[in-house]
Amino acid sequence: MGKIVAYPSGGVHDRAVVMLGKLGYTAGTAHSGNAVAAYVQKQAVDALLLDMIMDQDVDGLETYRRIIHIHPDQKTVIASGCAKTERVTETRQLIAGVCVRTPYTLTTIGKAFHQVLHG
């Protein structure tokens, strides 16, 4: 189907890679926002799964800003508690994407990516 990169790697997002694989997507993870941006610069992906709140280098908003300089129409699913923080609100305004709450189910993540990739 499509190629998806999830960030950050570990825990919930590693399970998302397994779920997305069951749905027919090719998915992988990256260990940092900088790693995602570097990967996307070299290799286009159909969609991203970005968490907004991260402990490493840059958060989902900054990662997305870097990516849209490379691919302005990058399709993205936001994953987190989707708290109503200023950064989450700003990201949702920037992204024509979907927000899913963690932990998500196979059905939830499948619907989110279907919506982002197929409208």
Rosetta constraint file for C-alpha pairs under 8 A:
AtomPair CA 1 CA 24 HARMONIC 5.74 0.50
AtomPair CA 1 CA 25 HARMONIC 5.09 0.50
AtomPair CA 1 CA 26 HARMONIC 7.22 0.50
AtomPair CA 2 CA 24 HARMONIC 7.85 0.50
AtomPair CA 2 CA 25 HARMONIC 5.12 0.50
AtomPair CA 2 CA 26 HARMONIC 6.09 0.50
AtomPair CA 2 CA 45 HARMONIC 7.64 0.50
AtomPair CA 2 CA 46 HARMONIC 5.68 0.50
AtomPair CA 2 CA 47 HARMONIC 7.78 0.50
AtomPair CA 3 CA 25 HARMONIC 6.04 0.50
AtomPair CA 3 CA 26 HARMONIC 4.80 0.50
AtomPair CA 3 CA 27 HARMONIC 5.73 0.50
AtomPair CA 3 CA 45 HARMONIC 5.24 0.50
AtomPair CA 3 CA 46 HARMONIC 5.24 0.50
AtomPair CA 3 CA 47 HARMONIC 6.74 0.50
AtomPair CA 4 CA 25 HARMONIC 7.07 0.50
AtomPair CA 4 CA 26 HARMONIC 6.24 0.50
AtomPair CA 4 CA 27 HARMONIC 4.65 0.50
AtomPair CA 4 CA 28 HARMONIC 6.60 0.50
AtomPair CA 4 CA 45 HARMONIC 5.83 0.50
AtomPair CA 4 CA 46 HARMONIC 5.93 0.50
AtomPair CA 4 CA 47 HARMONIC 4.96 0.50
AtomPair CA 4 CA 48 HARMONIC 5.44 0.50
AtomPair CA 4 CA 49 HARMONIC 7.28 0.50
AtomPair CA 5 CA 27 HARMONIC 5.64 0.50
AtomPair CA 5 CA 28 HARMONIC 5.06 0.50
AtomPair CA 5 CA 29 HARMONIC 5.40 0.50
AtomPair CA 5 CA 30 HARMONIC 7.06 0.50
AtomPair CA 5 CA 36 HARMONIC 7.58 0.50
AtomPair CA 5 CA 45 HARMONIC 7.13 0.50
AtomPair CA 5 CA 47 HARMONIC 6.85 0.50
AtomPair CA 5 CA 48 HARMONIC 5.03 0.50
AtomPair CA 5 CA 49 HARMONIC 6.19 0.50
AtomPair CA 6 CA 13 HARMONIC 6.30 0.50
AtomPair CA 6 CA 14 HARMONIC 8.00 0.50
AtomPair CA 6 CA 16 HARMONIC 7.91 0.50
AtomPair CA 6 CA 17 HARMONIC 7.33 0.50
AtomPair CA 6 CA 27 HARMONIC 7.32 0.50
AtomPair CA 6 CA 28 HARMONIC 6.12 0.50
AtomPair CA 6 CA 29 HARMONIC 4.60 0.50
AtomPair CA 6 CA 30 HARMONIC 6.44 0.50
AtomPair CA 6 CA 48 HARMONIC 5.88 0.50
AtomPair CA 6 CA 49 HARMONIC 4.47 0.50
AtomPair CA 6 CA 50 HARMONIC 6.14 0.50
AtomPair CA 7 CA 13 HARMONIC 7.00 0.50
AtomPair CA 7 CA 29 HARMONIC 5.71 0.50
AtomPair CA 7 CA 30 HARMONIC 5.36 0.50
AtomPair CA 7 CA 31 HARMONIC 6.66 0.50
AtomPair CA 7 CA 32 HARMONIC 6.70 0.50
AtomPair CA 7 CA 33 HARMONIC 6.95 0.50
AtomPair CA 7 CA 36 HARMONIC 7.17 0.50
AtomPair CA 7 CA 48 HARMONIC 7.89 0.50
AtomPair CA 7 CA 49 HARMONIC 6.15 0.50
AtomPair CA 7 CA 50 HARMONIC 5.21 0.50
AtomPair CA 7 CA 51 HARMONIC 6.40 0.50
AtomPair CA 8 CA 13 HARMONIC 6.73 0.50
AtomPair CA 8 CA 29 HARMONIC 6.67 0.50
AtomPair CA 8 CA 30 HARMONIC 5.92 0.50
AtomPair CA 8 CA 31 HARMONIC 5.50 0.50
AtomPair CA 8 CA 32 HARMONIC 6.04 0.50
AtomPair CA 8 CA 33 HARMONIC 7.48 0.50
AtomPair CA 8 CA 50 HARMONIC 7.15 0.50
AtomPair CA 8 CA 51 HARMONIC 6.77 0.50
AtomPair CA 8 CA 54 HARMONIC 7.39 0.50
AtomPair CA 9 CA 13 HARMONIC 5.81 0.50
AtomPair CA 9 CA 14 HARMONIC 5.93 0.50
AtomPair CA 9 CA 29 HARMONIC 5.03 0.50
AtomPair CA 9 CA 30 HARMONIC 5.49 0.50
AtomPair CA 9 CA 31 HARMONIC 5.27 0.50
AtomPair CA 9 CA 32 HARMONIC 7.87 0.50
AtomPair CA 10 CA 14 HARMONIC 5.20 0.50
AtomPair CA 11 CA 15 HARMONIC 6.61 0.50
AtomPair CA 12 CA 16 HARMONIC 6.27 0.50
AtomPair CA 12 CA 102 HARMONIC 7.41 0.50
AtomPair CA 12 CA 103 HARMONIC 6.48 0.50
AtomPair CA 13 CA 17 HARMONIC 6.35 0.50
AtomPair CA 13 CA 29 HARMONIC 7.52 0.50
AtomPair CA 14 CA 18 HARMONIC 6.70 0.50
AtomPair CA 14 CA 29 HARMONIC 7.05 0.50
AtomPair CA 15 CA 19 HARMONIC 6.22 0.50
AtomPair CA 16 CA 20 HARMONIC 5.93 0.50
AtomPair CA 16 CA 106 HARMONIC 7.89 0.50
AtomPair CA 16 CA 109 HARMONIC 7.54 0.50
AtomPair CA 17 CA 21 HARMONIC 6.08 0.50
AtomPair CA 17 CA 27 HARMONIC 5.35 0.50
AtomPair CA 17 CA 28 HARMONIC 6.05 0.50
AtomPair CA 17 CA 29 HARMONIC 7.43 0.50
AtomPair CA 18 CA 22 HARMONIC 6.39 0.50
AtomPair CA 18 CA 27 HARMONIC 7.98 0.50
AtomPair CA 19 CA 23 HARMONIC 6.52 0.50
AtomPair CA 19 CA 106 HARMONIC 5.72 0.50
AtomPair CA 19 CA 109 HARMONIC 7.89 0.50
AtomPair CA 20 CA 24 HARMONIC 6.46 0.50
AtomPair CA 20 CA 25 HARMONIC 5.35 0.50
AtomPair CA 20 CA 26 HARMONIC 7.22 0.50
AtomPair CA 20 CA 27 HARMONIC 6.55 0.50
AtomPair CA 20 CA 106 HARMONIC 7.77 0.50
AtomPair CA 20 CA 109 HARMONIC 7.69 0.50
AtomPair CA 20 CA 110 HARMONIC 7.08 0.50
AtomPair CA 21 CA 25 HARMONIC 4.99 0.50
AtomPair CA 21 CA 26 HARMONIC 5.90 0.50
AtomPair CA 21 CA 27 HARMONIC 6.51 0.50
AtomPair CA 23 CA 110 HARMONIC 7.02 0.50
AtomPair CA 30 CA 35 HARMONIC 6.01 0.50
AtomPair CA 30 CA 36 HARMONIC 5.80 0.50
AtomPair CA 31 CA 35 HARMONIC 6.47 0.50
AtomPair CA 31 CA 36 HARMONIC 7.82 0.50
AtomPair CA 32 CA 36 HARMONIC 6.39 0.50
AtomPair CA 32 CA 56 HARMONIC 6.19 0.50
AtomPair CA 32 CA 57 HARMONIC 6.59 0.50
AtomPair CA 32 CA 58 HARMONIC 7.46 0.50
AtomPair CA 33 CA 37 HARMONIC 6.28 0.50
AtomPair CA 33 CA 56 HARMONIC 7.67 0.50
AtomPair CA 33 CA 57 HARMONIC 6.66 0.50
AtomPair CA 33 CA 58 HARMONIC 5.60 0.50
AtomPair CA 33 CA 59 HARMONIC 6.75 0.50
AtomPair CA 33 CA 60 HARMONIC 7.04 0.50
AtomPair CA 33 CA 62 HARMONIC 7.87 0.50
AtomPair CA 33 CA 63 HARMONIC 5.11 0.50
AtomPair CA 34 CA 38 HARMONIC 6.14 0.50
AtomPair CA 34 CA 57 HARMONIC 7.23 0.50
AtomPair CA 34 CA 58 HARMONIC 7.21 0.50
AtomPair CA 34 CA 63 HARMONIC 6.91 0.50
AtomPair CA 35 CA 39 HARMONIC 6.04 0.50
AtomPair CA 36 CA 40 HARMONIC 6.10 0.50
AtomPair CA 36 CA 63 HARMONIC 7.45 0.50
AtomPair CA 37 CA 41 HARMONIC 6.12 0.50
AtomPair CA 37 CA 63 HARMONIC 6.55 0.50
AtomPair CA 37 CA 66 HARMONIC 6.37 0.50
AtomPair CA 37 CA 67 HARMONIC 5.53 0.50
AtomPair CA 38 CA 42 HARMONIC 6.64 0.50
AtomPair CA 39 CA 43 HARMONIC 5.85 0.50
AtomPair CA 40 CA 44 HARMONIC 5.32 0.50
AtomPair CA 40 CA 45 HARMONIC 6.69 0.50
AtomPair CA 40 CA 67 HARMONIC 7.02 0.50
AtomPair CA 40 CA 70 HARMONIC 7.75 0.50
AtomPair CA 41 CA 67 HARMONIC 7.66 0.50
AtomPair CA 41 CA 70 HARMONIC 6.28 0.50
AtomPair CA 46 CA 74 HARMONIC 7.50 0.50
AtomPair CA 46 CA 75 HARMONIC 6.71 0.50
AtomPair CA 46 CA 117 HARMONIC 7.44 0.50
AtomPair CA 47 CA 74 HARMONIC 6.62 0.50
AtomPair CA 47 CA 75 HARMONIC 4.75 0.50
AtomPair CA 47 CA 76 HARMONIC 5.24 0.50
AtomPair CA 47 CA 77 HARMONIC 7.46 0.50
AtomPair CA 47 CA 113 HARMONIC 7.80 0.50
AtomPair CA 47 CA 116 HARMONIC 7.78 0.50
AtomPair CA 47 CA 117 HARMONIC 7.29 0.50
AtomPair CA 48 CA 74 HARMONIC 7.77 0.50
AtomPair CA 48 CA 75 HARMONIC 6.44 0.50
AtomPair CA 48 CA 76 HARMONIC 4.59 0.50
AtomPair CA 48 CA 77 HARMONIC 6.07 0.50
AtomPair CA 49 CA 76 HARMONIC 5.90 0.50
AtomPair CA 49 CA 77 HARMONIC 4.83 0.50
AtomPair CA 49 CA 78 HARMONIC 5.89 0.50
AtomPair CA 49 CA 79 HARMONIC 6.65 0.50
AtomPair CA 50 CA 60 HARMONIC 5.55 0.50
AtomPair CA 50 CA 76 HARMONIC 7.16 0.50
AtomPair CA 50 CA 77 HARMONIC 6.32 0.50
AtomPair CA 50 CA 78 HARMONIC 5.03 0.50
AtomPair CA 50 CA 79 HARMONIC 5.85 0.50
AtomPair CA 51 CA 59 HARMONIC 7.49 0.50
AtomPair CA 51 CA 60 HARMONIC 5.50 0.50
AtomPair CA 51 CA 78 HARMONIC 5.79 0.50
AtomPair CA 51 CA 79 HARMONIC 4.69 0.50
AtomPair CA 51 CA 80 HARMONIC 5.51 0.50
AtomPair CA 52 CA 59 HARMONIC 5.69 0.50
AtomPair CA 52 CA 60 HARMONIC 4.28 0.50
AtomPair CA 52 CA 61 HARMONIC 6.43 0.50
AtomPair CA 52 CA 78 HARMONIC 6.88 0.50
AtomPair CA 52 CA 79 HARMONIC 6.80 0.50
AtomPair CA 52 CA 80 HARMONIC 6.27 0.50
AtomPair CA 52 CA 82 HARMONIC 7.96 0.50
AtomPair CA 52 CA 87 HARMONIC 7.83 0.50
AtomPair CA 52 CA 88 HARMONIC 6.58 0.50
AtomPair CA 53 CA 59 HARMONIC 5.76 0.50
AtomPair CA 53 CA 60 HARMONIC 6.68 0.50
AtomPair CA 53 CA 80 HARMONIC 7.20 0.50
AtomPair CA 54 CA 58 HARMONIC 7.17 0.50
AtomPair CA 54 CA 59 HARMONIC 5.32 0.50
AtomPair CA 54 CA 60 HARMONIC 7.33 0.50
AtomPair CA 55 CA 59 HARMONIC 7.65 0.50
AtomPair CA 58 CA 62 HARMONIC 5.91 0.50
AtomPair CA 58 CA 63 HARMONIC 6.33 0.50
AtomPair CA 59 CA 63 HARMONIC 6.15 0.50
AtomPair CA 60 CA 64 HARMONIC 5.98 0.50
AtomPair CA 61 CA 65 HARMONIC 6.19 0.50
AtomPair CA 61 CA 87 HARMONIC 6.76 0.50
AtomPair CA 61 CA 88 HARMONIC 7.52 0.50
AtomPair CA 61 CA 90 HARMONIC 7.83 0.50
AtomPair CA 61 CA 91 HARMONIC 5.57 0.50
AtomPair CA 62 CA 66 HARMONIC 6.32 0.50
AtomPair CA 63 CA 67 HARMONIC 6.32 0.50
AtomPair CA 64 CA 68 HARMONIC 6.16 0.50
AtomPair CA 65 CA 69 HARMONIC 6.72 0.50
AtomPair CA 66 CA 70 HARMONIC 7.16 0.50
AtomPair CA 67 CA 71 HARMONIC 5.97 0.50
AtomPair CA 67 CA 72 HARMONIC 7.41 0.50
AtomPair CA 67 CA 74 HARMONIC 7.49 0.50
AtomPair CA 68 CA 72 HARMONIC 4.11 0.50
AtomPair CA 68 CA 73 HARMONIC 6.77 0.50
AtomPair CA 68 CA 74 HARMONIC 6.44 0.50
AtomPair CA 75 CA 95 HARMONIC 7.64 0.50
AtomPair CA 75 CA 96 HARMONIC 7.11 0.50
AtomPair CA 75 CA 97 HARMONIC 6.44 0.50
AtomPair CA 75 CA 116 HARMONIC 6.25 0.50
AtomPair CA 75 CA 117 HARMONIC 7.04 0.50
AtomPair CA 76 CA 95 HARMONIC 6.92 0.50
AtomPair CA 76 CA 96 HARMONIC 7.47 0.50
AtomPair CA 76 CA 97 HARMONIC 5.29 0.50
AtomPair CA 76 CA 98 HARMONIC 7.13 0.50
AtomPair CA 76 CA 116 HARMONIC 6.90 0.50
AtomPair CA 77 CA 97 HARMONIC 5.49 0.50
AtomPair CA 77 CA 98 HARMONIC 4.97 0.50
AtomPair CA 77 CA 99 HARMONIC 5.85 0.50
AtomPair CA 77 CA 100 HARMONIC 7.27 0.50
AtomPair CA 77 CA 112 HARMONIC 6.84 0.50
AtomPair CA 77 CA 113 HARMONIC 6.95 0.50
AtomPair CA 77 CA 116 HARMONIC 7.21 0.50
AtomPair CA 78 CA 82 HARMONIC 7.95 0.50
AtomPair CA 78 CA 97 HARMONIC 7.22 0.50
AtomPair CA 78 CA 98 HARMONIC 6.05 0.50
AtomPair CA 78 CA 99 HARMONIC 4.56 0.50
AtomPair CA 78 CA 100 HARMONIC 6.22 0.50
AtomPair CA 79 CA 99 HARMONIC 5.80 0.50
AtomPair CA 79 CA 100 HARMONIC 5.01 0.50
AtomPair CA 79 CA 101 HARMONIC 5.82 0.50
AtomPair CA 79 CA 102 HARMONIC 6.29 0.50
AtomPair CA 80 CA 99 HARMONIC 7.71 0.50
AtomPair CA 80 CA 100 HARMONIC 6.64 0.50
AtomPair CA 80 CA 101 HARMONIC 5.18 0.50
AtomPair CA 80 CA 102 HARMONIC 5.21 0.50
AtomPair CA 81 CA 100 HARMONIC 7.73 0.50
AtomPair CA 81 CA 101 HARMONIC 4.91 0.50
AtomPair CA 81 CA 102 HARMONIC 5.74 0.50
AtomPair CA 82 CA 88 HARMONIC 6.87 0.50
AtomPair CA 82 CA 99 HARMONIC 6.73 0.50
AtomPair CA 82 CA 100 HARMONIC 7.16 0.50
AtomPair CA 82 CA 101 HARMONIC 6.08 0.50
AtomPair CA 83 CA 88 HARMONIC 7.03 0.50
AtomPair CA 84 CA 88 HARMONIC 6.39 0.50
AtomPair CA 84 CA 89 HARMONIC 6.51 0.50
AtomPair CA 85 CA 89 HARMONIC 6.21 0.50
AtomPair CA 86 CA 90 HARMONIC 6.07 0.50
AtomPair CA 87 CA 91 HARMONIC 6.03 0.50
AtomPair CA 88 CA 92 HARMONIC 6.11 0.50
AtomPair CA 89 CA 93 HARMONIC 6.31 0.50
AtomPair CA 90 CA 94 HARMONIC 6.36 0.50
AtomPair CA 91 CA 95 HARMONIC 6.01 0.50
AtomPair CA 92 CA 96 HARMONIC 7.18 0.50
AtomPair CA 92 CA 97 HARMONIC 7.16 0.50
AtomPair CA 92 CA 98 HARMONIC 7.98 0.50
AtomPair CA 92 CA 99 HARMONIC 7.92 0.50
AtomPair CA 96 CA 116 HARMONIC 7.98 0.50
AtomPair CA 97 CA 116 HARMONIC 5.90 0.50
AtomPair CA 98 CA 112 HARMONIC 6.13 0.50
AtomPair CA 98 CA 115 HARMONIC 7.74 0.50
AtomPair CA 98 CA 116 HARMONIC 6.81 0.50
AtomPair CA 99 CA 112 HARMONIC 7.70 0.50
AtomPair CA 100 CA 104 HARMONIC 6.97 0.50
AtomPair CA 100 CA 108 HARMONIC 7.28 0.50
AtomPair CA 100 CA 109 HARMONIC 7.23 0.50
AtomPair CA 100 CA 112 HARMONIC 7.19 0.50
AtomPair CA 104 CA 108 HARMONIC 5.91 0.50
AtomPair CA 104 CA 109 HARMONIC 6.31 0.50
AtomPair CA 105 CA 109 HARMONIC 6.17 0.50
AtomPair CA 106 CA 110 HARMONIC 5.85 0.50
AtomPair CA 107 CA 111 HARMONIC 6.06 0.50
AtomPair CA 108 CA 112 HARMONIC 6.21 0.50
AtomPair CA 109 CA 113 HARMONIC 6.25 0.50
AtomPair CA 110 CA 114 HARMONIC 6.05 0.50
AtomPair CA 111 CA 115 HARMONIC 6.04 0.50
AtomPair CA 112 CA 116 HARMONIC 6.25 0.50
AtomPair CA 113 CA 117 HARMONIC 5.86 0.50
AtomPair CA 114 CA 118 HARMONIC 5.55 0.50
AtomPair CA 114 CA 119 HARMONIC 7.20 0.50
AtomPair CA 115 CA 119 HARMONIC 4.75 0.50
